[in-house]
């Protein structure tokens, strides 16, 4: 697992924790959007890693 991949996974876990603890609807919505973007980036990283065989 690359350093960037690990960093992204940790960031996703942190944001998921924030989402569960948040009581503000707008903040939950923003965190959810950020999580979606980060998960897409993680999928792209993993796909490129598989494609290049690294």
CHARMM-style PDB file with segment names, atoms N, HN, CA, C and O in Angstrom:
ATOM      1  N   UNK     1       0.853  -1.171   0.000  1.00  0.00      PROA
ATOM      2  CA  UNK     1       0.000   0.000   0.000  1.00  0.00      PROA
ATOM      3  C   UNK     1       0.902   1.238   0.000  1.00  0.00      PROA
ATOM      4  O   UNK     1       1.827   1.344   0.805  1.00  0.00      PROA
ATOM      5  N   UNK     2       0.624   2.155  -0.899  1.00  0.00      PROA
ATOM      6  HN  UNK     2      -0.127   2.069  -1.554  1.00  0.00      PROA
ATOM      7  CA  UNK     2       1.447   3.349  -1.025  1.00  0.00      PROA
ATOM      8  C   UNK     2       1.180   4.327   0.122  1.00  0.00      PROA
ATOM      9  O   UNK     2       0.178   4.224   0.830  1.00  0.00      PROA
ATOM     10  N   UNK     3       2.086   5.257   0.279  1.00  0.00      PROA
ATOM     11  HN  UNK     3       2.900   5.340  -0.296  1.00  0.00      PROA
ATOM     12  CA  UNK     3       1.954   6.262   1.332  1.00  0.00      PROA
ATOM     13  C   UNK     3       0.712   7.114   1.080  1.00  0.00      PROA
ATOM     14  O   UNK     3      -0.035   7.429   2.006  1.00  0.00      PROA
ATOM     15  N   UNK     4       0.502   7.480  -0.178  1.00  0.00      PROA
ATOM     16  HN  UNK     4       1.109   7.224  -0.930  1.00  0.00      PROA
ATOM     17  CA  UNK     4      -0.664   8.300  -0.524  1.00  0.00      PROA
ATOM     18  C   UNK     4      -1.969   7.552  -0.234  1.00  0.00      PROA
ATOM     19  O   UNK     4      -2.939   8.135   0.251  1.00  0.00      PROA
ATOM     20  N   UNK     5      -1.975   6.259  -0.539  1.00  0.00      PROA
ATOM     21  HN  UNK     5      -1.188   5.785  -0.933  1.00  0.00      PROA
ATOM     22  CA  UNK     5      -3.160   5.430  -0.296  1.00  0.00      PROA
ATOM     23  C   UNK     5      -3.449   5.335   1.207  1.00  0.00      PROA
ATOM     24  O   UNK     5      -4.597   5.461   1.634  1.00  0.00      PROA
ATOM     25  N   UNK     6      -2.407   5.112   1.996  1.00  0.00      PROA
ATOM     26  HN  UNK     6      -1.475   5.009   1.649  1.00  0.00      PROA
ATOM     27  CA  UNK     6      -2.562   5.035   3.451  1.00  0.00      PROA
ATOM     28  C   UNK     6      -3.063   6.355   4.034  1.00  0.00      PROA
ATOM     29  O   UNK     6      -3.936   6.380   4.902  1.00  0.00      PROA
ATOM     30  N   UNK     7      -2.488   7.451   3.535  1.00  0.00      PROA
ATOM     31  HN  UNK     7      -1.779   7.431   2.830  1.00  0.00      PROA
ATOM     32  CA  UNK     7      -2.890   8.777   4.004  1.00  0.00      PROA
ATOM     33  C   UNK     7      -4.366   9.024   3.696  1.00  0.00      PROA
ATOM     34  O   UNK     7      -5.102   9.542   4.535  1.00  0.00      PROA
ATOM     35  N   UNK     8      -4.788   8.654   2.503  1.00  0.00      PROA
ATOM     36  HN  UNK     8      -4.190   8.233   1.821  1.00  0.00      PROA
ATOM     37  CA  UNK     8      -6.181   8.835   2.101  1.00  0.00      PROA
ATOM     38  C   UNK     8      -7.116   7.972   2.945  1.00  0.00      PROA
ATOM     39  O   UNK     8      -8.192   8.424   3.333  1.00  0.00      PROA
ATOM     40  N   UNK     9      -6.715   6.733   3.231  1.00  0.00      PROA
ATOM     41  HN  UNK     9      -5.840   6.365   2.915  1.00  0.00      PROA
ATOM     42  CA  UNK     9      -7.527   5.852   4.077  1.00  0.00      PROA
ATOM     43  C   UNK     9      -7.695   6.426   5.483  1.00  0.00      PROA
ATOM     44  O   UNK     9      -8.790   6.399   6.045  1.00  0.00      PROA
ATOM     45  N   UNK    10      -6.606   6.944   6.042  1.00  0.00      PROA
ATOM     46  HN  UNK    10      -5.717   6.966   5.584  1.00  0.00      PROA
ATOM     47  CA  UNK    10      -6.681   7.547   7.378  1.00  0.00      PROA
ATOM     48  C   UNK    10      -7.578   8.777   7.379  1.00  0.00      PROA
ATOM     49  O   UNK    10      -8.344   9.002   8.316  1.00  0.00      PROA
ATOM     50  N   UNK    11      -7.472   9.565   6.322  1.00  0.00      PROA
ATOM     51  HN  UNK    11      -6.850   9.382   5.561  1.00  0.00      PROA
ATOM     52  CA  UNK    11      -8.301  10.759   6.208  1.00  0.00      PROA
ATOM     53  C   UNK    11      -9.782  10.386   6.081  1.00  0.00      PROA
ATOM     54  O   UNK    11     -10.644  11.044   6.664  1.00  0.00      PROA
ATOM     55  N   UNK    12     -10.070   9.331   5.320  1.00  0.00      PROA
ATOM     56  HN  UNK    12      -9.369   8.796   4.847  1.00  0.00      PROA
ATOM     57  CA  UNK    12     -11.446   8.858   5.166  1.00  0.00      PROA
ATOM     58  C   UNK    12     -11.992   8.392   6.509  1.00  0.00      PROA
ATOM     59  O   UNK    12     -13.125   8.719   6.859  1.00  0.00      PROA
ATOM     60  N   UNK    13     -11.207   7.638   7.261  1.00  0.00      PROA
ATOM     61  HN  UNK    13     -10.285   7.373   6.976  1.00  0.00      PROA
ATOM     62  CA  UNK    13     -11.648   7.180   8.585  1.00  0.00      PROA
ATOM     63  C   UNK    13     -11.931   8.350   9.518  1.00  0.00      PROA
ATOM     64  O   UNK    13     -12.910   8.346  10.264  1.00  0.00      PROA
ATOM     65  N   UNK    14     -11.059   9.351   9.463  1.00  0.00      PROA
ATOM     66  HN  UNK    14     -10.263   9.355   8.857  1.00  0.00      PROA
ATOM     67  CA  UNK    14     -11.234  10.541  10.298  1.00  0.00      PROA
ATOM     68  C   UNK    14     -12.537  11.263   9.948  1.00  0.00      PROA
ATOM     69  O   UNK    14     -13.294  11.658  10.835  1.00  0.00      PROA
ATOM     70  N   UNK    15     -12.790  11.431   8.649  1.00  0.00      PROA
ATOM     71  HN  UNK    15     -12.175  11.111   7.928  1.00  0.00      PROA
ATOM     72  CA  UNK    15     -14.003  12.118   8.215  1.00  0.00      PROA
ATOM     73  C   UNK    15     -15.252  11.304   8.538  1.00  0.00      PROA
ATOM     74  O   UNK    15     -16.289  11.874   8.877  1.00  0.00      PROA
ATOM     75  N   UNK    16     -15.165   9.980   8.439  1.00  0.00      PROA
ATOM     76  HN  UNK    16     -14.323   9.517   8.164  1.00  0.00      PROA
ATOM     77  CA  UNK    16     -16.307   9.135   8.807  1.00  0.00      PROA
ATOM     78  C   UNK    16     -16.631   9.304  10.284  1.00  0.00      PROA
ATOM     79  O   UNK    16     -17.800   9.362  10.667  1.00  0.00      PROA
ATOM     80  N   UNK    17     -15.593   9.384  11.114  1.00  0.00      PROA
ATOM     81  HN  UNK    17     -14.643   9.338  10.803  1.00  0.00      PROA
ATOM     82  CA  UNK    17     -15.785   9.599  12.543  1.00  0.00      PROA
ATOM     83  C   UNK    17     -16.441  10.959  12.796  1.00  0.00      PROA
ATOM     84  O   UNK    17     -17.361  11.071  13.606  1.00  0.00      PROA
ATOM     85  N   UNK    18     -15.957  11.990  12.093  1.00  0.00      PROA
ATOM     86  HN  UNK    18     -15.209  11.898  11.435  1.00  0.00      PROA
ATOM     87  CA  UNK    18     -16.550  13.324  12.222  1.00  0.00      PROA
ATOM     88  C   UNK    18     -18.018  13.307  11.814  1.00  0.00      PROA
ATOM     89  O   UNK    18     -18.856  13.945  12.450  1.00  0.00      PROA
ATOM     90  N   UNK    19     -18.321  12.570  10.747  1.00  0.00      PROA
ATOM     91  HN  UNK    19     -17.640  12.051  10.230  1.00  0.00      PROA
ATOM     92  CA  UNK    19     -19.693  12.491  10.251  1.00  0.00      PROA
ATOM     93  C   UNK    19     -20.616  11.866  11.292  1.00  0.00      PROA
ATOM     94  O   UNK    19     -21.737  12.330  11.496  1.00  0.00      PROA
ATOM     95  N   UNK    20     -20.140  10.813  11.946  1.00  0.00      PROA
ATOM     96  HN  UNK    20     -19.229  10.435  11.780  1.00  0.00      PROA
ATOM     97  CA  UNK    20     -20.954  10.152  12.964  1.00  0.00      PROA
ATOM     98  C   UNK    20     -21.180  11.031  14.191  1.00  0.00      PROA
ATOM     99  O   UNK    20     -22.223  10.945  14.840  1.00  0.00      PROA
ATOM    100  N   UNK    21     -20.204  11.872  14.504  1.00  0.00      PROA
ATOM    101  HN  UNK    21     -19.357  11.942  13.977  1.00  0.00      PROA
ATOM    102  CA  UNK    21     -20.308  12.713  15.697  1.00  0.00      PROA
ATOM    103  C   UNK    21     -21.052  14.027  15.451  1.00  0.00      PROA
ATOM    104  O   UNK    21     -21.519  14.667  16.394  1.00  0.00      PROA
ATOM    105  N   UNK    22     -21.158  14.422  14.193  1.00  0.00      PROA
ATOM    106  HN  UNK    22     -20.778  13.902  13.427  1.00  0.00      PROA
ATOM    107  CA  UNK    22     -21.751  15.716  13.859  1.00  0.00      PROA
ATOM    108  C   UNK    22     -23.264  15.715  14.076  1.00  0.00      PROA
ATOM    109  O   UNK    22     -23.956  14.747  13.763  1.00  0.00      PROA
ATOM    110  N   UNK    23     -23.752  16.825  14.617  1.00  0.00      PROA
ATOM    111  HN  UNK    23     -23.189  17.611  14.871  1.00  0.00      PROA
ATOM    112  CA  UNK    23     -25.187  16.973  14.821  1.00  0.00      PROA
ATOM    113  C   UNK    23     -25.780  18.006  13.856  1.00  0.00      PROA
ATOM    114  O   UNK    23     -26.998  18.105  13.714  1.00  0.00      PROA
ATOM    115  N   UNK    24     -24.919  18.760  13.205  1.00  0.00      PROA
ATOM    116  HN  UNK    24     -23.929  18.679  13.320  1.00  0.00      PROA
ATOM    117  CA  UNK    24     -25.350  19.801  12.277  1.00  0.00      PROA
ATOM    118  C   UNK    24     -25.566  19.210  10.882  1.00  0.00      PROA
ATOM    119  O   UNK    24     -24.661  18.604  10.308  1.00  0.00      PROA
ATOM    120  N   UNK    25     -26.768  19.394  10.350  1.00  0.00      PROA
ATOM    121  HN  UNK    25     -27.503  19.886  10.817  1.00  0.00      PROA
ATOM    122  CA  UNK    25     -27.129  18.796   9.061  1.00  0.00      PROA
ATOM    123  C   UNK    25     -26.236  19.303   7.931  1.00  0.00      PROA
ATOM    124  O   UNK    25     -25.788  18.518   7.095  1.00  0.00      PROA
ATOM    125  N   UNK    26     -25.975  20.612   7.901  1.00  0.00      PROA
ATOM    126  HN  UNK    26     -26.339  21.249   8.580  1.00  0.00      PROA
ATOM    127  CA  UNK    26     -25.135  21.172   6.823  1.00  0.00      PROA
ATOM    128  C   UNK    26     -23.722  20.613   6.885  1.00  0.00      PROA
ATOM    129  O   UNK    26     -23.119  20.301   5.858  1.00  0.00      PROA
ATOM    130  N   UNK    27     -23.210  20.493   8.081  1.00  0.00      PROA
ATOM    131  HN  UNK    27     -23.700  20.746   8.915  1.00  0.00      PROA
ATOM    132  CA  UNK    27     -21.867  19.946   8.243  1.00  0.00      PROA
ATOM    133  C   UNK    27     -21.841  18.480   7.801  1.00  0.00      PROA
ATOM    134  O   UNK    27     -20.886  18.045   7.158  1.00  0.00      PROA
ATOM    135  N   UNK    28     -22.873  17.726   8.138  1.00  0.00      PROA
ATOM    136  HN  UNK    28     -23.649  18.079   8.660  1.00  0.00      PROA
ATOM    137  CA  UNK    28     -22.959  16.328   7.710  1.00  0.00      PROA
ATOM    138  C   UNK    28     -22.968  16.234   6.190  1.00  0.00      PROA
ATOM    139  O   UNK    28     -22.322  15.364   5.607  1.00  0.00      PROA
ATOM    140  N   UNK    29     -23.702  17.133   5.560  1.00  0.00      PROA
ATOM    141  HN  UNK    29     -24.227  17.840   6.034  1.00  0.00      PROA
ATOM    142  CA  UNK    29     -23.786  17.146   4.102  1.00  0.00      PROA
ATOM    143  C   UNK    29     -22.419  17.439   3.479  1.00  0.00      PROA
ATOM    144  O   UNK    29     -22.014  16.773   2.527  1.00  0.00      PROA
ATOM    145  N   UNK    30     -21.714  18.431   4.016  1.00  0.00      PROA
ATOM    146  HN  UNK    30     -22.044  18.972   4.789  1.00  0.00      PROA
ATOM    147  CA  UNK    30     -20.391  18.783   3.498  1.00  0.00      PROA
ATOM    148  C   UNK    30     -19.387  17.655   3.711  1.00  0.00      PROA
ATOM    149  O   UNK    30     -18.597  17.344   2.821  1.00  0.00      PROA
ATOM    150  N   UNK    31     -19.421  17.055   4.878  1.00  0.00      PROA
ATOM    151  HN  UNK    31     -20.063  17.308   5.602  1.00  0.00      PROA
ATOM    152  CA  UNK    31     -18.509  15.947   5.168  1.00  0.00      PROA
ATOM    153  C   UNK    31     -18.808  14.774   4.241  1.00  0.00      PROA
ATOM    154  O   UNK    31     -17.888  14.122   3.748  1.00  0.00      PROA
ATOM    155  N   UNK    32     -20.085  14.504   4.002  1.00  0.00      PROA
ATOM    156  HN  UNK    32     -20.832  15.034   4.402  1.00  0.00      PROA
ATOM    157  CA  UNK    32     -20.475  13.428   3.090  1.00  0.00      PROA
ATOM    158  C   UNK    32     -19.951  13.653   1.686  1.00  0.00      PROA
ATOM    159  O   UNK    32     -19.497  12.716   1.030  1.00  0.00      PROA
ATOM    160  N   UNK    33     -20.012  14.900   1.221  1.00  0.00      PROA
ATOM    161  HN  UNK    33     -20.381  15.661   1.754  1.00  0.00      PROA
ATOM    162  CA  UNK    33     -19.493  15.233  -0.113  1.00  0.00      PROA
ATOM    163  C   UNK    33     -17.982  15.017  -0.172  1.00  0.00      PROA
ATOM    164  O   UNK    33     -17.461  14.453  -1.134  1.00  0.00      PROA
ATOM    165  N   UNK    34     -17.286  15.475   0.869  1.00  0.00      PROA
ATOM    166  HN  UNK    34     -17.709  15.934   1.651  1.00  0.00      PROA
ATOM    167  CA  UNK    34     -15.835  15.291   0.925  1.00  0.00      PROA
ATOM    168  C   UNK    34     -15.470  13.807   0.936  1.00  0.00      PROA
ATOM    169  O   UNK    34     -14.524  13.387   0.269  1.00  0.00      PROA
ATOM    170  N   UNK    35     -16.224  13.023   1.695  1.00  0.00      PROA
ATOM    171  HN  UNK    35     -16.992  13.364   2.237  1.00  0.00      PROA
ATOM    172  CA  UNK    35     -15.981  11.579   1.752  1.00  0.00      PROA
ATOM    173  C   UNK    35     -16.146  10.942   0.379  1.00  0.00      PROA
ATOM    174  O   UNK    35     -15.354  10.084  -0.012  1.00  0.00      PROA
ATOM    175  N   UNK    36     -17.167  11.359  -0.346  1.00  0.00      PROA
ATOM    176  HN  UNK    36     -17.810  12.055  -0.029  1.00  0.00      PROA
ATOM    177  CA  UNK    36     -17.396  10.822  -1.687  1.00  0.00      PROA
ATOM    178  C   UNK    36     -16.202  11.108  -2.587  1.00  0.00      PROA
ATOM    179  O   UNK    36     -15.735  10.227  -3.308  1.00  0.00      PROA
ATOM    180  N   UNK    37     -15.713  12.340  -2.545  1.00  0.00      PROA
ATOM    181  HN  UNK    37     -16.093  13.056  -1.960  1.00  0.00      PROA
ATOM    182  CA  UNK    37     -14.566  12.727  -3.369  1.00  0.00      PROA
ATOM    183  C   UNK    37     -13.328  11.916  -2.982  1.00  0.00      PROA
ATOM    184  O   UNK    37     -12.598  11.439  -3.851  1.00  0.00      PROA
ATOM    185  N   UNK    38     -13.097  11.763  -1.684  1.00  0.00      PROA
ATOM    186  HN  UNK    38     -13.690  12.150  -0.978  1.00  0.00      PROA
ATOM    187  CA  UNK    38     -11.921  11.009  -1.227  1.00  0.00      PROA
ATOM    188  C   UNK    38     -12.015   9.537  -1.607  1.00  0.00      PROA
ATOM    189  O   UNK    38     -11.010   8.935  -1.982  1.00  0.00      PROA
ATOM    190  N   UNK    39     -13.204   8.949  -1.517  1.00  0.00      PROA
ATOM    191  HN  UNK    39     -14.021   9.439  -1.212  1.00  0.00      PROA
ATOM    192  CA  UNK    39     -13.376   7.541  -1.897  1.00  0.00      PROA
ATOM    193  C   UNK    39     -13.141   7.342  -3.387  1.00  0.00      PROA
ATOM    194  O   UNK    39     -12.571   6.331  -3.799  1.00  0.00      PROA
ATOM    195  N   UNK    40     -13.576   8.298  -4.192  1.00  0.00      PROA
ATOM    196  HN  UNK    40     -14.040   9.119  -3.857  1.00  0.00      PROA
ATOM    197  CA  UNK    40     -13.332   8.227  -5.636  1.00  0.00      PROA
ATOM    198  C   UNK    40     -11.836   8.301  -5.911  1.00  0.00      PROA
ATOM    199  O   UNK    40     -11.315   7.546  -6.732  1.00  0.00      PROA
ATOM    200  N   UNK    41     -11.138   9.215  -5.221  1.00  0.00      PROA
ATOM    201  HN  UNK    41     -11.562   9.828  -4.554  1.00  0.00      PROA
ATOM    202  CA  UNK    41      -9.684   9.324  -5.398  1.00  0.00      PROA
ATOM    203  C   UNK    41      -8.986   8.022  -5.015  1.00  0.00      PROA
ATOM    204  O   UNK    41      -8.047   7.596  -5.687  1.00  0.00      PROA
ATOM    205  N   UNK    42      -9.445   7.392  -3.935  1.00  0.00      PROA
ATOM    206  HN  UNK    42     -10.207   7.738  -3.388  1.00  0.00      PROA
ATOM    207  CA  UNK    42      -8.861   6.129  -3.492  1.00  0.00      PROA
ATOM    208  C   UNK    42      -9.090   5.031  -4.531  1.00  0.00      PROA
ATOM    209  O   UNK    42      -8.184   4.251  -4.824  1.00  0.00      PROA
ATOM    210  N   UNK    43     -10.294   4.974  -5.081  1.00  0.00      PROA
ATOM    211  HN  UNK    43     -11.030   5.607  -4.842  1.00  0.00      PROA
ATOM    212  CA  UNK    43     -10.587   3.979  -6.116  1.00  0.00      PROA
ATOM    213  C   UNK    43      -9.708   4.194  -7.340  1.00  0.00      PROA
ATOM    214  O   UNK    43      -9.204   3.232  -7.918  1.00  0.00      PROA
ATOM    215  N   UNK    44      -9.519   5.452  -7.740  1.00  0.00      PROA
ATOM    216  HN  UNK    44      -9.929   6.234  -7.270  1.00  0.00      PROA
ATOM    217  CA  UNK    44      -8.672   5.755  -8.896  1.00  0.00      PROA
ATOM    218  C   UNK    44      -7.230   5.344  -8.628  1.00  0.00      PROA
ATOM    219  O   UNK    44      -6.563   4.787  -9.500  1.00  0.00      PROA
ATOM    220  N   UNK    45      -6.754   5.623  -7.411  1.00  0.00      PROA
ATOM    221  HN  UNK    45      -7.296   6.075  -6.703  1.00  0.00      PROA
ATOM    222  CA  UNK    45      -5.396   5.214  -7.041  1.00  0.00      PROA
ATOM    223  C   UNK    45      -5.232   3.699  -7.155  1.00  0.00      PROA
ATOM    224  O   UNK    45      -4.266   3.212  -7.742  1.00  0.00      PROA
ATOM    225  N   UNK    46      -6.178   2.968  -6.593  1.00  0.00      PROA
ATOM    226  HN  UNK    46      -6.963   3.364  -6.117  1.00  0.00      PROA
ATOM    227  CA  UNK    46      -6.104   1.506  -6.612  1.00  0.00      PROA
ATOM    228  C   UNK    46      -6.234   0.955  -8.027  1.00  0.00      PROA
ATOM    229  O   UNK    46      -5.557  -0.010  -8.384  1.00  0.00      PROA
ATOM    230  N   UNK    47      -7.100   1.564  -8.833  1.00  0.00      PROA
ATOM    231  HN  UNK    47      -7.650   2.347  -8.543  1.00  0.00      PROA
ATOM    232  CA  UNK    47      -7.275   1.113 -10.206  1.00  0.00      PROA
ATOM    233  C   UNK    47      -5.991   1.333 -11.001  1.00  0.00      PROA
ATOM    234  O   UNK    47      -5.553   0.449 -11.737  1.00  0.00      PROA
ATOM    235  N   UNK    48      -5.388   2.513 -10.851  1.00  0.00      PROA
ATOM    236  HN  UNK    48      -5.744   3.232 -10.253  1.00  0.00      PROA
ATOM    237  CA  UNK    48      -4.138   2.795 -11.562  1.00  0.00      PROA
ATOM    238  C   UNK    48      -3.020   1.875 -11.095  1.00  0.00      PROA
ATOM    239  O   UNK    48      -2.170   1.470 -11.888  1.00  0.00      PROA
ATOM    240  N   UNK    49      -3.022   1.551  -9.821  1.00  0.00      PROA
ATOM    241  HN  UNK    49      -3.713   1.881  -9.177  1.00  0.00      PROA
ATOM    242  CA  UNK    49      -2.012   0.647  -9.273  1.00  0.00      PROA
ATOM    243  C   UNK    49      -2.167  -0.749  -9.879  1.00  0.00      PROA
ATOM    244  O   UNK    49      -1.179  -1.392 -10.233  1.00  0.00      PROA
ATOM    245  N   UNK    50      -3.421  -1.214  -9.997  1.00  0.00      PROA
ATOM    246  HN  UNK    50      -4.224  -0.692  -9.710  1.00  0.00      PROA
ATOM    247  CA  UNK    50      -3.679  -2.526 -10.602  1.00  0.00      PROA
ATOM    248  C   UNK    50      -3.315  -2.521 -12.084  1.00  0.00      PROA
ATOM    249  O   UNK    50      -2.743  -3.482 -12.598  1.00  0.00      PROA
ATOM    250  N   UNK    51      -3.654  -1.422 -12.765  1.00  0.00      PROA
ATOM    251  HN  UNK    51      -4.119  -0.641 -12.348  1.00  0.00      PROA
ATOM    252  CA  UNK    51      -3.419  -1.328 -14.202  1.00  0.00      PROA
ATOM    253  C   UNK    51      -1.934  -1.318 -14.536  1.00  0.00      PROA
ATOM    254  O   UNK    51      -1.511  -1.919 -15.523  1.00  0.00      PROA
ATOM    255  N   UNK    52      -1.146  -0.635 -13.713  1.00  0.00      PROA
ATOM    256  HN  UNK    52      -1.490  -0.147 -12.911  1.00  0.00      PROA
ATOM    257  CA  UNK    52       0.287  -0.562 -13.971  1.00  0.00      PROA
ATOM    258  C   UNK    52       1.029  -1.769 -13.409  1.00  0.00      PROA
ATOM    259  O   UNK    52       2.189  -2.001 -13.752  1.00  0.00      PROA
ATOM    260  N   UNK    53       0.373  -2.530 -12.555  1.00  0.00      PROA
ATOM    261  HN  UNK    53      -0.568  -2.341 -12.277  1.00  0.00      PROA
ATOM    262  CA  UNK    53       0.992  -3.718 -11.984  1.00  0.00      PROA
ATOM    263  C   UNK    53       1.983  -3.412 -10.888  1.00  0.00      PROA
ATOM    264  O   UNK    53       2.841  -4.237 -10.577  1.00  0.00      PROA
ATOM    265  N   UNK    54       1.876  -2.232 -10.296  1.00  0.00      PROA
ATOM    266  HN  UNK    54       1.178  -1.561 -10.549  1.00  0.00      PROA
ATOM    267  CA  UNK    54       2.812  -1.839  -9.233  1.00  0.00      PROA
ATOM    268  C   UNK    54       2.410  -2.432  -7.908  1.00  0.00      PROA
ATOM    269  OT1 UNK    54       3.082  -2.207  -6.902  1.00  0.00      PROA
TER     270      UNK     54
END
